[in-house]
Amino acid sequence: MADTSRVLTLTLDDAIHLTLEHNLGIQIQRYNPLMDRYVLAADYGVYEPAFYSTAKDTYTAQPPNLLSGLSTPPIDLDDRSVAVGIGGPNGGYAATPWGLQYNLTTTLESARYQRFDTNGLPLPPLTLNTTFAGLTLDQPLLRNGWIDANRATIEIAKKNLRYDELGFQQLVMTNVSAVESAYYELTYARENIEVQGEAVRLASELVAENQKRVKAGVLTVLDVAQSQSQLSSAQAALLAARQVATTDENVLKNLITDKYREIYQERIMPAEKLVAVPASFDLLASWQTGLEKRPDVRQARISIERLKVNKKLQFNQMFPTLDLTGAYGRTGLSTDLGQSYGQIGPNDYPSYSYGMVLSVPLGDTTARNNYKVAKASLEQAELVYRQVEQTMLIQIENEIETAKSDFAQVDATRQARVYAEEALTAEQRKLEVGTSTPFVVLQLQSDLTTARSAEIRALADYNEALATLSLFEGTILDQRQLSVKVD
């Protein structure tokens, strides 16, 4: 039955760009930096002041006051007040990025006094309107002075954003490296199908020639059986090679698409052949590049920076509270509401205060132990960084040696394949003139197939080693002239 699958021919660059656009893992990870940006924007919201307004009506009936045998008339008080202002939630302090807290408020209080004489008869009511407008400030000097929870949260959120941006970059790099490896594996698998197909062709030709020689009485039936056995083995190897190609194809499909159902019947054909481009290696330069560019190394440094912020905060919290406070306001008082408001403008009745508030905790056990935890966490993160750095150095060194070895194997397997071809050609000629046996030719055919497969295997391994080395150095995107952006 003919294969009616549509063939999708891809270059390596095609496969990489499809991965960047459609890989599900990349699409999922892209949300982390986006959410970090929202979190950072939300953290800045702590500095947004709130407009608040309160209104209440309080009624109090005051009985006569008996003191030293004297009595005062009873009073009914109906107190209505309205306050509006700008500050923190529920009328508290609003915060600023340098620690200053403030509250700006305006109040109106209208108190209506219903008085009675000593006989209990009502007197004319008296209404007093009190207005006030003022500003209150509080500036921490020690605890919460140069850093506080709000500022620390924002600094850590910034570093979290950068951390996840690097994590996204690392994921992209890992996927690009995986695409390169999958592409080379599929290329090897497709070329190996050709190698195994050639083995089937050679075995089929030998079976046909041996059958002719049996009829001519030159060979025995046993010689034909040996060549038929070789043919069956070659056919089995070809089937296995096709199965490997199908598996490698699905690995590549999983990387380049988010809609597998739409392409599962397509056959991917690499547009490029396996070649070995010589590369030069400089271990010390590669180490330095890795330190500068590897996202995971840079993430480890950011983890240290985050913990330094926390250590700074916890150190600050061990100081006493010493706040500089101040307030200024203007007051108006009159039986007439308009007149009461009018007294605020001329500043006839100002009020102000300033001072300092000192609070020294006795023991401060919580703050001291929180600082010890922050200090220990930082020391632990520094050790983790050293571990990440050391792992990177070893990875790069190992991969450089692997690439060197694989390149040497490319040349060695190429020569082995050339010698195997020459040996088989020579032995086939000897068989034609009767100076060799089918068994020797069968053995040389098998050797040639092995040599051909080994050569393309070495080519694939060398290219994969270079791709892995560029991943370990952190240069894989630069080499492909790619950049990572989070929309």
C-alpha positions as CSV (number, residue, x, y, z in Angstrom):
1,M,0.0,0.0,0.0
2,A,1.5,3.3,-1.0
3,D,2.3,5.9,1.7
4,T,-0.1,8.8,1.1
5,S,1.2,10.9,4.1
6,R,2.0,14.5,3.2
7,V,5.7,15.3,3.5
8,L,6.8,18.3,5.5
9,T,10.3,19.3,4.6
10,L,12.0,21.3,7.3
11,T,15.4,23.0,7.7
12,L,16.7,23.2,11.3
13,D,15.9,26.9,11.4
14,D,12.4,26.2,10.3
15,A,12.0,23.7,13.2
16,I,13.4,26.2,15.7
17,H,11.1,29.0,14.6
18,L,8.1,26.6,14.8
19,T,9.1,25.7,18.3
20,L,9.4,29.3,19.4
21,E,5.9,30.0,18.0
22,H,4.0,26.8,18.9
23,N,5.8,24.9,21.7
24,L,3.3,24.4,24.5
25,G,6.0,24.4,27.2
26,I,7.2,27.8,26.1
27,Q,3.6,29.2,25.9
28,I,3.0,28.0,29.4
29,Q,6.2,29.4,30.9
30,R,5.7,32.8,29.1
31,Y,2.9,33.6,31.7
32,N,5.3,33.6,34.7
33,P,7.1,36.8,33.8
34,L,3.8,38.4,32.8
35,M,2.2,37.5,36.1
36,D,5.3,38.8,37.9
37,R,4.8,42.2,36.2
38,Y,1.2,42.3,37.5
39,V,2.4,41.4,41.0
40,L,5.1,44.2,40.8
41,A,2.5,46.7,39.6
42,A,0.2,45.6,42.4
43,D,2.9,46.0,45.0
44,Y,3.4,49.6,44.0
45,G,-0.3,50.1,44.8
46,V,0.6,50.4,48.4
47,Y,1.7,54.0,47.7
48,E,-1.6,55.0,46.3
49,P,-3.5,57.1,48.8
50,A,-7.1,56.5,49.5
51,F,-9.9,59.0,49.6
52,Y,-12.0,58.4,52.7
53,S,-15.2,59.9,54.1
54,T,-17.0,59.3,57.3
55,A,-20.3,60.6,58.6
56,K,-22.1,59.9,61.9
57,D,-24.8,61.2,64.2
58,T,-24.4,60.8,67.9
59,Y,-27.1,61.6,70.4
60,T,-26.4,61.9,74.1
61,A,-28.8,62.8,76.9
62,Q,-26.8,64.1,79.9
63,P,-28.5,64.0,83.2
64,P,-28.1,66.7,85.9
65,N,-24.7,66.7,87.4
66,L,-24.7,66.6,91.2
67,L,-21.5,68.0,92.8
68,S,-21.2,69.2,96.4
69,G,-24.9,69.6,96.7
70,L,-25.1,71.7,93.5
71,S,-27.0,70.6,90.5
72,T,-26.6,71.6,86.8
73,P,-29.4,71.5,84.3
74,P,-29.7,68.5,82.0
75,I,-28.4,68.8,78.4
76,D,-29.3,66.8,75.3
77,L,-26.5,66.7,72.8
78,D,-27.0,65.9,69.1
79,D,-23.6,65.7,67.5
80,R,-23.3,65.3,63.7
81,S,-19.9,65.0,62.1
82,V,-18.5,64.6,58.6
83,A,-14.8,63.9,57.8
84,V,-13.2,63.6,54.4
85,G,-9.5,63.2,53.6
86,I,-6.7,61.6,51.8
87,G,-4.6,59.0,53.6
88,G,-4.5,55.2,54.1
89,P,-7.3,52.8,54.3
90,N,-10.0,53.6,56.8
91,G,-8.5,57.0,57.5
92,G,-5.1,55.8,58.4
93,Y,-1.7,56.9,57.2
94,A,-0.8,56.7,53.5
95,A,2.8,55.5,52.7
96,T,5.5,57.0,50.5
97,P,8.5,55.2,48.8
98,W,10.9,56.8,51.3
99,G,9.0,55.8,54.4
100,L,7.1,59.0,55.2
101,Q,3.5,58.5,56.2
102,Y,0.9,61.2,55.9
103,N,-2.8,62.0,56.4
104,L,-4.6,65.0,55.1
105,T,-8.1,65.5,56.5
106,T,-11.0,68.0,56.8
107,T,-13.7,67.6,59.4
108,L,-17.0,69.3,60.1
109,E,-18.7,68.8,63.4
110,S,-22.1,70.3,64.2
111,A,-23.1,70.0,67.8
112,R,-26.7,71.0,68.8
113,Y,-27.2,71.5,72.5
114,Q,-30.7,71.3,73.9
115,R,-30.5,73.0,77.3
116,F,-32.9,73.1,80.2
117,D,-33.2,75.4,83.1
118,T,-33.1,74.3,86.7
119,N,-36.9,73.8,86.6
120,G,-36.6,71.5,83.6
121,L,-38.0,73.9,81.2
122,P,-36.3,74.0,77.7
123,L,-34.1,76.9,76.8
124,P,-33.3,78.0,73.2
125,P,-31.0,75.4,71.6
126,L,-27.4,76.2,70.9
127,T,-25.6,75.0,67.8
128,L,-21.8,75.1,67.5
129,N,-20.1,74.3,64.2
130,T,-16.4,73.3,64.4
131,T,-14.3,72.9,61.3
132,F,-10.8,71.7,60.9
133,A,-8.3,71.1,58.1
134,G,-4.9,69.6,58.8
135,L,-1.9,67.5,57.7
136,T,-0.2,64.9,59.9
137,L,3.2,63.5,59.0
138,D,5.3,60.6,60.5
139,Q,8.9,59.9,59.3
140,P,10.7,56.8,60.6
141,L,14.4,57.4,61.3
142,L,15.6,54.0,62.5
143,R,13.3,51.0,62.2
144,N,11.5,51.3,58.8
145,G,13.7,54.3,58.1
146,W,16.0,53.2,55.1
147,I,13.9,50.1,54.3
148,D,10.5,48.7,55.3
149,A,8.3,45.8,54.3
150,N,6.8,47.8,51.4
151,R,10.1,48.7,49.9
152,A,11.5,45.2,50.5
153,T,8.5,43.6,48.8
154,I,8.9,45.8,45.7
155,E,12.7,45.1,45.5
156,I,12.1,41.4,45.8
157,A,9.3,41.6,43.2
158,K,11.6,43.2,40.8
159,K,14.1,40.5,41.3
160,N,11.4,37.8,41.0
161,L,10.5,39.3,37.6
162,R,14.1,39.2,36.4
163,Y,14.4,35.7,37.8
164,D,11.4,34.4,35.9
165,E,12.5,36.2,32.8
166,L,15.8,34.3,33.0
167,G,13.8,31.1,33.7
168,F,11.8,31.7,30.5
169,Q,15.0,32.3,28.6
170,Q,16.5,29.1,30.0
171,L,13.4,27.2,28.9
172,V,13.6,28.6,25.4
173,M,17.3,27.7,25.2
174,T,16.6,24.2,26.4
175,N,13.9,23.8,23.9
176,V,16.1,25.1,21.1
177,S,18.8,22.6,22.1
178,A,16.2,19.8,22.3
179,V,15.0,20.7,18.7
180,E,18.5,20.6,17.4
181,S,19.1,17.2,19.0
182,A,15.7,15.9,17.8
183,Y,16.4,17.3,14.3
184,Y,19.8,15.6,14.2
185,E,18.3,12.3,15.6
186,L,15.6,12.4,12.9
187,T,18.2,13.2,10.2
188,Y,20.3,10.2,11.4
189,A,17.2,8.0,11.4
190,R,16.2,9.0,7.9
191,E,19.8,8.5,6.6
192,N,20.0,5.2,8.5
193,I,16.9,4.0,6.6
194,E,18.8,4.6,3.4
195,V,21.8,2.7,4.8
196,Q,19.6,-0.2,5.8
197,G,17.8,0.0,2.5
198,E,21.1,-0.3,0.7
199,A,21.9,-3.3,2.9
200,V,18.7,-4.9,1.8
201,R,19.5,-4.2,-1.9
202,L,23.0,-5.7,-1.6
203,A,21.6,-8.8,0.2
204,S,18.9,-9.2,-2.4
205,E,21.4,-9.0,-5.3
206,L,23.6,-11.6,-3.6
207,V,20.7,-14.0,-3.1
208,A,19.8,-13.7,-6.8
209,E,23.5,-14.2,-7.8
210,N,23.9,-17.2,-5.5
211,Q,20.7,-18.8,-6.8
212,K,22.1,-18.5,-10.3
213,R,25.3,-20.1,-9.2
214,V,23.4,-22.9,-7.5
215,K,21.7,-23.7,-10.8
216,A,25.0,-23.6,-12.5
217,G,26.4,-26.1,-9.9
218,V,29.0,-23.6,-8.7
219,L,27.5,-23.1,-5.2
220,T,25.6,-25.2,-2.7
221,V,22.1,-24.7,-1.3
222,L,23.7,-23.8,2.0
223,D,25.4,-20.8,0.4
224,V,21.9,-19.6,-0.7
225,A,20.5,-20.1,2.7
226,Q,23.2,-18.0,4.3
227,S,22.6,-15.1,1.9
228,Q,18.8,-15.4,2.5
229,S,19.4,-15.3,6.2
230,Q,21.4,-12.1,5.7
231,L,18.6,-10.7,3.6
232,S,16.0,-11.4,6.3
233,S,18.3,-9.8,8.9
234,A,18.7,-6.7,6.7
235,Q,15.0,-6.4,6.2
236,A,14.4,-6.7,9.9
237,A,17.0,-3.9,10.5
238,L,15.2,-1.8,7.9
239,L,11.9,-2.2,9.7
240,A,13.6,-1.3,13.0
241,A,15.2,1.8,11.4
242,R,11.8,3.0,10.2
243,Q,10.3,2.5,13.6
244,V,13.1,4.6,15.2
245,A,12.5,7.3,12.6
246,T,8.8,7.4,13.5
247,T,9.6,7.7,17.2
248,D,12.2,10.5,16.5
249,E,9.7,12.2,14.2
250,N,7.1,12.3,17.0
251,V,9.7,13.7,19.4
252,L,10.3,16.6,17.0
253,K,6.6,17.1,16.3
254,N,6.0,17.4,20.1
255,L,8.5,20.3,20.2
256,I,7.3,22.2,17.1
257,T,3.5,22.1,17.4
258,D,0.7,22.8,19.8
259,K,-1.8,21.0,17.5
260,Y,-0.5,17.5,17.1
261,R,-3.8,16.2,15.7
262,E,-3.3,18.4,12.6
263,I,0.1,17.1,11.7
264,Y,0.3,13.6,13.1
265,Q,-0.1,12.1,9.7
266,E,2.6,14.3,8.1
267,R,6.1,12.9,7.5
268,I,8.8,15.3,8.5
269,M,11.8,15.2,6.2
270,P,14.9,17.1,7.2
271,A,16.1,19.3,4.4
272,E,19.7,19.2,5.6
273,K,22.3,16.4,5.6
274,L,24.5,15.6,8.5
275,V,27.9,17.3,8.1
276,A,30.8,17.9,10.5
277,V,31.9,21.5,10.6
278,P,35.3,21.8,12.4
279,A,35.1,23.9,15.6
280,S,37.7,25.4,17.8
281,F,37.5,25.2,21.6
282,D,38.8,27.4,24.4
283,L,37.9,26.0,27.8
284,L,38.7,29.2,29.8
285,A,36.8,31.4,27.4
286,S,33.8,29.0,27.5
287,W,33.8,29.1,31.2
288,Q,33.8,32.9,31.2
289,T,31.0,32.9,28.7
290,G,29.0,30.5,30.8
291,L,29.4,32.7,33.9
292,E,28.1,35.7,32.0
293,K,25.3,34.2,29.9
294,R,24.0,31.0,31.5
295,P,20.5,31.9,32.8
296,D,20.6,29.4,35.7
297,V,23.9,30.9,36.9
298,R,22.4,34.3,36.7
299,Q,19.3,33.1,38.5
300,A,21.5,31.8,41.3
301,R,23.0,35.3,41.7
302,I,19.5,36.8,41.7
303,S,18.5,34.4,44.5
304,I,21.5,35.8,46.5
305,E,20.3,39.4,45.8
306,R,16.8,38.7,46.9
307,L,18.1,37.3,50.2
308,K,20.3,40.3,50.7
309,V,17.2,42.5,50.5
310,N,15.5,40.4,53.2
311,K,18.7,40.4,55.3
312,K,18.7,44.2,55.1
313,L,15.1,44.4,56.1
314,Q,15.5,42.0,59.1
315,F,18.6,43.9,60.2
316,N,16.6,47.1,60.1
317,Q,13.9,45.6,62.2
318,M,16.3,45.1,65.2
319,F,16.6,48.9,65.6
320,P,14.4,50.8,68.0
321,T,11.5,52.8,66.6
322,L,12.4,56.5,66.4
323,D,9.9,58.5,64.4
324,L,9.9,62.2,63.7
325,T,6.2,63.4,63.8
326,G,4.5,66.6,63.0
327,A,1.1,68.0,62.4
328,Y,-0.4,71.3,61.3
329,G,-4.0,72.4,61.1
330,R,-6.5,75.3,61.1
331,T,-9.6,75.5,63.1
332,G,-12.9,77.3,62.9
333,L,-15.6,77.6,65.5
334,S,-18.9,79.5,65.2
335,T,-22.6,79.1,65.6
336,D,-22.8,79.8,61.9
337,L,-21.5,77.1,59.5
338,G,-20.3,79.5,56.9
339,Q,-18.5,81.7,59.4
340,S,-16.8,78.6,60.8
341,Y,-15.5,77.7,57.4
342,G,-14.4,81.2,56.8
343,Q,-12.2,81.2,59.9
344,I,-10.0,78.4,58.3
345,G,-8.7,80.6,55.4
346,P,-7.3,83.5,57.4
347,N,-5.5,81.1,59.7
348,D,-6.9,82.9,62.8
349,Y,-6.8,79.7,64.9
350,P,-3.8,77.6,63.8
351,S,-2.6,74.4,65.6
352,Y,0.6,72.6,65.1
353,S,2.8,70.0,66.8
354,Y,6.1,68.3,66.3
355,G,8.2,65.9,68.2
356,M,9.8,62.4,68.3
357,V,8.5,59.1,69.3
358,L,11.0,56.5,70.7
359,S,10.1,52.9,71.3
360,V,12.7,50.4,72.5
361,P,11.7,46.7,72.5
362,L,12.8,44.8,75.6
363,G,14.5,41.6,74.3
364,D,13.4,41.9,70.6
365,T,13.6,38.1,70.3
366,T,11.5,37.9,67.1
367,A,13.5,40.5,65.2
368,R,16.9,39.0,66.2
369,N,16.0,35.5,65.3
370,N,14.4,36.6,62.0
371,Y,17.8,38.3,61.2
372,K,19.6,35.1,62.0
373,V,17.3,33.1,59.7
374,A,17.9,35.7,56.9
375,K,21.7,35.6,57.4
376,A,21.7,31.8,57.3
377,S,19.5,31.7,54.2
378,L,21.9,34.0,52.4
379,E,24.9,31.9,53.3
380,Q,23.1,28.8,52.1
381,A,22.3,30.6,48.8
382,E,25.9,31.6,48.3
383,L,26.9,27.9,48.6
384,V,24.2,27.0,46.1
385,Y,25.6,29.5,43.7
386,R,29.1,27.9,44.1
387,Q,27.5,24.5,43.4
388,V,25.7,25.8,40.3
389,E,28.9,27.4,39.0
390,Q,31.0,24.3,39.6
391,T,28.4,22.1,37.9
392,M,28.5,24.5,34.9
393,L,32.3,24.3,34.7
394,I,32.2,20.6,34.7
395,Q,29.4,20.4,32.1
396,I,31.3,22.7,29.7
397,E,34.6,20.8,30.1
398,N,32.9,17.4,29.6
399,E,31.0,18.6,26.6
400,I,34.1,20.1,25.0
401,E,35.9,16.8,25.4
402,T,32.8,15.0,24.0
403,A,32.7,17.2,20.9
404,K,36.5,16.7,20.3
405,S,36.0,12.9,20.6
406,D,33.0,12.9,18.4
407,F,34.8,14.9,15.7
408,A,37.7,12.5,15.8
409,Q,35.1,9.6,15.5
410,V,33.6,11.3,12.4
411,D,36.9,11.1,10.6
412,A,37.6,7.6,11.9
413,T,34.2,6.2,10.9
414,R,34.5,7.9,7.5
415,Q,37.7,6.1,6.8
416,A,36.3,2.9,8.1
417,R,33.3,3.2,5.8
418,V,35.6,3.9,2.8
419,Y,37.8,0.9,3.6
420,A,34.7,-1.3,4.0
421,E,33.4,-0.2,0.6
422,E,36.7,-0.9,-1.0
423,A,37.0,-4.3,0.7
424,L,33.5,-5.3,-0.4
425,T,34.1,-4.2,-4.0
426,A,37.3,-6.2,-4.1
427,E,35.7,-9.3,-2.6
428,Q,32.7,-9.1,-5.0
429,R,35.2,-9.2,-7.9
430,K,36.9,-12.2,-6.4
431,L,33.6,-13.9,-5.9
432,E,32.7,-13.3,-9.6
433,V,35.9,-15.1,-10.7
434,G,35.5,-17.9,-8.1
435,T,38.4,-17.0,-5.7
436,S,36.1,-16.0,-2.8
437,T,33.0,-17.4,-1.1
438,P,29.5,-15.9,-0.5
439,F,30.2,-16.1,3.2
440,V,33.1,-13.7,3.1
441,V,31.0,-11.3,0.9
442,L,28.1,-11.6,3.4
443,Q,30.5,-10.6,6.2
444,L,31.8,-7.7,4.3
445,Q,28.3,-6.5,3.4
446,S,27.5,-6.5,7.1
447,D,30.7,-4.7,7.9
448,L,29.9,-2.0,5.4
449,T,26.4,-1.5,6.7
450,T,27.8,-1.2,10.2
451,A,30.4,1.3,9.1
452,R,27.9,3.4,7.2
453,S,25.6,3.5,10.2
454,A,28.5,4.3,12.5
455,E,29.6,7.2,10.3
456,I,26.2,9.0,10.3
457,R,25.9,8.2,14.0
458,A,29.2,10.0,14.7
459,L,28.0,12.9,12.6
460,A,24.8,13.2,14.6
461,D,26.7,12.8,17.9
462,Y,29.1,15.6,16.9
463,N,26.4,18.0,16.0
464,E,24.4,17.2,19.1
465,A,27.6,17.8,21.2
466,L,28.0,21.2,19.7
467,A,24.4,22.1,20.4
468,T,24.7,20.9,24.0
469,L,27.9,22.9,24.4
470,S,26.3,26.1,23.2
471,L,23.5,25.4,25.7
472,F,25.9,25.0,28.5
473,E,27.7,28.1,27.5
474,G,24.5,30.1,27.2
475,T,25.2,31.1,23.6
476,I,22.7,28.9,21.8
477,L,20.3,31.8,21.1
478,D,23.1,34.1,20.0
479,Q,24.4,31.5,17.5
480,R,20.9,31.4,16.0
481,Q,20.6,35.2,16.2
482,L,17.5,34.8,18.4
483,S,16.3,36.9,21.2
484,V,13.8,36.2,24.0
485,K,11.0,38.7,24.5
486,V,8.0,38.4,26.9
487,D,5.0,40.2,25.5
